[in-house]
Amino acid sequence: MSHMTDDRFEKEVLQSPGLKLVDFWAEWCGPCRILAPTIDSLAQEYSGKVGVHKLDVDANPQTAAKYGIRGIPTVLFFKDGQLVDQVVGAQPKEVFVQKISKFQAAQ
């Protein structure tokens, strides 16, 4: 899992092939802390298959603004540089696994 920045987002998510999951979060956000272990688990489970990134919205406001992130945590799914889905709020791991499976099956 990488900690994404505004500067690296274009190259590592939008210009990179494959499925990427980007967790928009902030240090002060309680639900973000609840979701963090799920994101960490997904990063380990899908290592080498799905790019899992975390983007701190306070430190990187440009990317959050570009995608209209209003509530956090918000997880955006990108496939081959295109935004394909999103999950808002601290959802169970199974929600993310189902979406990942759906997009991997569509390859």
C-alpha positions as CSV (number, residue, x, y, z in Angstrom):
1,M,0.0,0.0,0.0
2,S,1.3,3.4,-0.8
3,H,0.5,6.8,0.7
4,M,-0.6,8.8,-2.3
5,T,0.0,12.5,-2.9
6,D,-1.5,15.0,-5.3
7,D,1.8,15.1,-7.2
8,R,1.9,11.3,-7.8
9,F,-1.8,10.6,-8.3
10,E,-1.8,11.3,-12.1
11,K,1.1,8.9,-12.8
12,E,0.4,6.2,-10.3
13,V,-3.4,5.9,-10.6
14,L,-4.6,7.6,-13.8
15,Q,-1.7,6.6,-16.1
16,S,-1.2,3.2,-14.6
17,P,-3.0,0.1,-16.0
18,G,-5.0,-2.2,-13.8
19,L,-7.4,-1.8,-10.9
20,K,-6.6,0.8,-8.2
21,L,-8.3,1.5,-4.9
22,V,-7.8,4.9,-3.4
23,D,-8.9,5.6,0.2
24,F,-9.5,9.3,0.8
25,W,-9.1,9.8,4.6
26,A,-7.9,12.2,7.3
27,E,-6.1,11.7,10.7
28,W,-9.0,13.3,12.6
29,C,-11.7,11.2,11.0
30,G,-13.1,8.5,13.3
31,P,-14.8,6.4,10.6
32,C,-11.5,6.5,8.7
33,R,-9.7,4.9,11.6
34,I,-12.4,2.2,11.7
35,L,-11.9,1.5,8.0
36,A,-8.0,1.5,8.1
37,P,-7.6,-2.1,9.1
38,T,-9.9,-3.2,6.3
39,I,-7.8,-1.2,3.8
40,D,-4.6,-2.6,5.2
41,S,-6.0,-6.1,4.9
42,L,-7.1,-5.6,1.3
43,A,-3.6,-4.2,0.4
44,Q,-2.0,-7.4,1.8
45,E,-4.6,-9.8,0.3
46,Y,-4.4,-8.2,-3.2
47,S,-0.7,-7.4,-3.2
48,G,0.6,-7.5,-6.8
49,K,-3.0,-7.6,-8.2
50,V,-4.7,-4.4,-7.1
51,G,-3.0,-1.1,-6.3
52,V,-4.2,0.1,-2.9
53,H,-3.4,3.7,-1.9
54,K,-4.3,6.0,0.9
55,L,-4.7,9.8,0.3
56,D,-4.8,12.2,3.2
57,V,-7.3,14.8,2.1
58,D,-5.8,17.5,4.4
59,A,-2.3,17.1,3.0
60,N,-3.6,16.6,-0.6
61,P,-6.6,18.8,-1.2
62,Q,-6.3,19.1,-5.0
63,T,-7.1,15.4,-5.8
64,A,-9.9,15.3,-3.2
65,A,-11.5,18.5,-4.7
66,K,-11.1,17.2,-8.3
67,Y,-13.2,14.1,-7.4
68,G,-15.7,16.0,-5.3
69,I,-14.9,14.2,-2.1
70,R,-17.3,15.7,0.5
71,G,-17.4,12.9,3.1
72,I,-14.7,10.7,4.3
73,P,-13.8,7.9,4.2
74,T,-14.5,7.6,0.5
75,V,-12.8,4.9,-1.5
76,L,-12.6,5.4,-5.3
77,F,-12.0,2.5,-7.7
78,F,-10.1,3.2,-10.9
79,K,-9.6,0.7,-13.7
80,D,-7.0,1.6,-16.3
81,G,-7.1,5.2,-15.2
82,Q,-10.9,5.6,-15.3
83,L,-13.1,6.1,-12.2
84,V,-15.4,3.1,-12.2
85,D,-17.0,3.0,-8.7
86,Q,-16.9,4.4,-5.2
87,V,-17.8,3.4,-1.6
88,V,-18.6,6.1,1.0
89,G,-18.3,5.5,4.7
90,A,-16.7,2.7,6.8
91,Q,-18.2,-0.4,5.1
92,P,-17.6,-4.1,5.8
93,K,-14.6,-5.7,4.0
94,E,-17.0,-7.8,1.9
95,V,-18.3,-4.7,0.1
96,F,-14.8,-4.0,-1.2
97,V,-14.1,-7.6,-2.0
98,Q,-17.2,-7.9,-4.1
99,K,-16.3,-4.7,-6.1
100,I,-12.7,-5.9,-6.6
101,S,-14.0,-9.3,-7.8
102,K,-16.4,-7.6,-10.2
103,F,-13.7,-5.4,-11.8
104,Q,-11.2,-8.2,-11.9
105,A,-13.7,-10.5,-13.7
106,A,-14.3,-7.8,-16.3
107,Q,-10.6,-7.8,-17.4
